[in-house]
């Protein structure tokens, strides 16, 4: 179980109530994240950010729609920076114009997710963000170039070119979600029974996740036959 002190606090700002509720529900399904609340306008979002900070529990991540009734998402991002409100921002929007995406990136947005999307897409972005924070926290005041590169790389989902030959990013994400959302460690045999892949393939994906530091591997004792390893999601 994740300690409350290590939970990443998230605020959803979206003027579409159905979308806001869906994104809030998605956040609550992701281990390691805590939903602070939802807001339908930029003004309400700023108010909740300030209230959380004043209470000593500042928001860590803002899931921000780019089209709000009272203020454009990019303008809100700039105002937050100018006001000294240090919250990371993940754009959650239907806007896909290249100029807006470029401005969002240059404005410090850590991820850009285009609507509509399924739970798995947001879960992967959130997990990448959590990995990013975990890699930054232990660094000293003067991190090395390698440390910075590793932390920034964790914000992006692994692509096919970065994986060993024969592994796919979609299957890797499926195995990762299975472990992340499960309550008990799984062996390669158990993963192969739950997903459409062979035991050998399941083991390769599990080993890949272990090499990336996302899962823990330990021997399973007390079972008949040849001992095998079990894998569990690294929660902290």
C-alpha positions as CSV (number, residue, x, y, z in Angstrom):
1,X,0.0,0.0,0.0
2,X,1.2,3.5,-0.9
3,X,1.9,5.8,2.1
4,X,-0.3,8.9,2.1
5,X,2.8,11.1,2.2
6,X,4.0,9.7,-1.1
7,X,0.7,10.0,-3.0
8,X,0.7,12.3,-6.0
9,X,-2.2,14.8,-5.6
10,X,-4.1,15.5,-8.8
11,X,-6.6,18.2,-9.7
12,X,-8.8,17.8,-12.8
13,X,-9.9,21.0,-14.6
14,X,-12.4,20.4,-17.4
15,X,-15.6,22.3,-18.2
16,X,-17.3,19.1,-19.5
17,X,-18.9,17.4,-16.4
18,X,-18.9,14.0,-18.0
19,X,-15.3,14.2,-19.1
20,X,-14.2,15.7,-15.7
21,X,-16.0,12.8,-13.8
22,X,-14.4,10.2,-16.1
23,X,-10.9,11.6,-15.7
24,X,-11.4,11.9,-12.0
25,X,-12.5,8.2,-11.8
26,X,-9.5,7.2,-13.9
27,X,-7.1,9.0,-11.5
28,X,-8.7,7.2,-8.5
29,X,-8.1,3.8,-10.2
30,X,-4.3,4.5,-10.5
31,X,-2.3,3.4,-7.5
32,X,-0.1,6.1,-6.0
33,X,-2.4,9.0,-7.0
34,X,-4.9,10.9,-5.0
35,X,-7.8,13.0,-6.5
36,X,-8.0,16.5,-4.9
37,X,-11.1,17.4,-6.8
38,X,-12.5,18.7,-10.1
39,X,-13.1,22.2,-11.4
40,X,-15.1,23.4,-14.4
41,X,-13.4,26.8,-14.9
42,X,-9.9,28.2,-14.7
43,X,-11.0,30.5,-11.8
44,X,-12.3,27.5,-9.8
45,X,-9.1,25.6,-10.6
46,X,-6.9,28.4,-9.3
47,X,-9.0,28.7,-6.1
48,X,-8.6,25.0,-5.4
49,X,-4.9,25.1,-6.1
50,X,-4.5,28.0,-3.6
51,X,-6.7,26.4,-1.0
52,X,-4.7,23.1,-1.2
53,X,-1.4,25.0,-0.9
54,X,-2.7,27.0,2.1
55,X,-3.7,23.8,3.8
56,X,-0.2,22.4,3.5
57,X,-1.1,19.8,0.9
58,X,-0.4,21.4,-2.5
59,X,-1.5,19.9,-5.8
60,X,1.3,18.1,-7.6
61,X,-0.3,17.5,-11.0
62,X,-3.0,19.4,-12.9
63,X,-5.0,17.6,-15.6
64,X,-5.9,20.6,-17.7
65,X,-8.3,21.0,-20.6
66,X,-7.1,23.6,-23.1
67,X,-10.6,25.0,-23.8
68,X,-12.1,26.5,-20.7
69,X,-15.1,28.9,-20.6
70,X,-13.2,31.7,-18.8
71,X,-9.6,31.3,-19.9
72,X,-7.5,29.3,-22.5
73,X,-5.5,26.5,-20.9
74,X,-2.2,28.0,-22.3
75,X,-3.0,31.3,-20.7
76,X,-3.9,29.7,-17.4
77,X,-0.6,27.8,-17.5
78,X,1.3,31.1,-18.0
79,X,-0.6,32.8,-15.1
80,X,0.1,29.9,-12.8
81,X,3.8,30.2,-13.5
82,X,3.8,34.0,-13.1
83,X,2.0,33.6,-9.8
84,X,4.6,31.2,-8.5
85,X,2.2,28.3,-8.4
86,X,4.5,25.3,-9.0
87,X,2.2,22.6,-10.3
88,X,3.0,20.2,-13.1
89,X,0.5,20.3,-15.9
90,X,-0.7,17.5,-18.2
91,X,-2.8,18.7,-21.1
92,X,-6.0,16.7,-21.5
93,X,-7.8,18.1,-24.6
94,X,-9.4,17.6,-28.0
95,X,-7.2,20.4,-29.4
96,X,-4.6,18.9,-31.8
97,X,-3.3,21.9,-33.7
98,X,0.5,21.8,-33.9
99,X,0.9,25.4,-32.9
100,X,-1.0,24.8,-29.6
101,X,1.0,21.6,-28.9
102,X,4.2,23.4,-29.5
103,X,3.2,26.3,-27.1
104,X,2.1,23.8,-24.5
105,X,5.4,22.0,-24.6
106,X,7.4,25.3,-24.5
107,X,5.2,26.3,-21.6
108,X,6.3,23.3,-19.5
109,X,3.5,20.9,-20.0
110,X,4.8,17.4,-19.0
111,X,2.4,15.4,-21.3
112,X,-0.2,16.0,-23.9
113,X,-3.1,13.6,-24.2
114,X,-5.7,14.0,-27.0
115,X,-9.4,13.3,-26.3
116,X,-11.1,10.9,-26.6
117,X,-8.9,8.2,-25.0
118,X,-9.3,5.1,-22.9
119,X,-8.3,4.5,-19.3
120,X,-5.1,2.7,-20.4
121,X,-3.8,5.8,-22.2
122,X,-4.1,8.1,-19.1
123,X,-2.9,5.3,-16.8
124,X,0.3,5.0,-18.8
125,X,0.9,8.8,-18.8
126,X,0.3,9.0,-15.1
127,X,2.7,6.1,-14.5
128,X,5.3,7.8,-16.6
129,X,4.9,10.9,-14.6
130,X,5.2,9.0,-11.3
131,X,8.4,7.4,-12.5
132,X,9.7,10.9,-13.5
133,X,9.0,12.2,-10.0
134,X,10.6,9.1,-8.3
135,X,13.8,9.6,-10.3
136,X,14.0,13.3,-9.5
137,X,13.4,13.1,-5.8
138,X,16.6,11.4,-4.7
139,X,18.8,13.6,-6.9
140,X,21.0,16.2,-5.2
141,X,21.1,19.9,-6.1
142,X,23.5,19.3,-9.0
143,X,22.3,16.2,-10.9
144,X,24.4,14.7,-13.7
145,X,23.4,14.9,-17.3
146,X,22.7,11.2,-17.2
147,X,20.3,11.6,-14.3
148,X,18.5,14.4,-16.1
149,X,18.2,12.4,-19.3
150,X,16.9,9.4,-17.4
151,X,14.2,11.4,-15.6
152,X,13.0,13.2,-18.8
153,X,13.0,9.9,-20.7
154,X,10.6,8.4,-18.2
155,X,7.9,10.9,-19.2
156,X,7.6,9.2,-22.5
157,X,6.1,5.7,-23.0
158,X,8.6,3.2,-24.4
159,X,8.4,3.0,-28.2
160,X,9.0,0.0,-30.4
161,X,12.5,1.1,-31.4
162,X,13.7,1.2,-27.8
163,X,12.5,-2.4,-27.0
164,X,14.4,-5.6,-27.7
165,X,13.5,-7.3,-31.0
166,X,10.2,-9.2,-30.8
167,X,8.6,-7.1,-28.0
168,X,5.8,-4.6,-28.7
169,X,5.0,-1.5,-26.7
170,X,1.3,-2.4,-26.6
171,X,1.9,-5.8,-25.1
172,X,4.4,-4.4,-22.7
173,X,1.8,-1.9,-21.5
174,X,-0.8,-4.7,-21.2
175,X,1.5,-6.7,-18.9
176,X,2.4,-3.5,-16.9
177,X,-1.3,-2.7,-16.4
178,X,-2.0,-6.3,-15.3
179,X,0.6,-6.1,-12.6
180,X,-0.1,-2.5,-11.6
181,X,-3.8,-3.2,-11.1
182,X,-3.4,-6.6,-9.5
183,X,-3.3,-7.3,-5.8
184,X,-0.9,-10.2,-5.8
185,X,2.4,-11.0,-7.6
186,X,2.1,-13.0,-10.8
187,X,4.4,-15.6,-12.5
188,X,5.0,-15.8,-16.3
189,X,2.6,-18.8,-16.4
190,X,-0.1,-16.8,-14.7
191,X,0.4,-13.8,-17.0
192,X,0.2,-16.0,-20.1
193,X,-3.1,-17.4,-18.8
194,X,-4.5,-13.9,-18.4
195,X,-3.2,-12.4,-21.6
196,X,-3.1,-13.7,-25.2
197,X,0.6,-14.6,-25.2
198,X,2.8,-17.6,-24.5
199,X,4.6,-18.3,-21.2
200,X,8.0,-17.5,-22.9
201,X,6.7,-14.2,-24.2
202,X,5.2,-13.3,-20.9
203,X,8.5,-14.0,-19.2
204,X,10.3,-11.7,-21.7
205,X,7.9,-8.8,-21.0
206,X,8.2,-9.4,-17.3
207,X,12.0,-9.4,-17.5
208,X,11.9,-6.2,-19.6
209,X,9.8,-4.4,-16.9
210,X,12.1,-5.7,-14.2
211,X,15.1,-4.3,-16.1
212,X,13.4,-0.9,-16.4
213,X,12.9,-0.9,-12.6
214,X,9.1,-1.0,-12.8
215,X,8.6,-4.4,-11.2
216,X,10.1,-6.5,-8.5
217,X,11.2,-10.1,-9.1
218,X,11.4,-12.7,-6.4
219,X,11.6,-16.5,-6.3
220,X,8.3,-18.3,-5.5
221,X,8.7,-21.1,-3.0
222,X,6.3,-23.9,-2.0
223,X,5.1,-24.9,-5.4
224,X,5.6,-28.3,-6.9
225,X,8.0,-28.8,-9.8
226,X,10.7,-26.4,-10.9
227,X,10.8,-23.1,-9.0
228,X,9.7,-20.0,-10.9
229,X,9.9,-16.3,-10.3
230,X,7.0,-14.0,-9.5
231,X,6.7,-10.4,-10.3
232,X,5.0,-7.5,-8.5
233,X,4.5,-3.8,-9.4
234,X,7.0,-1.5,-7.7
235,X,4.7,0.8,-5.7
236,X,7.3,3.2,-4.3
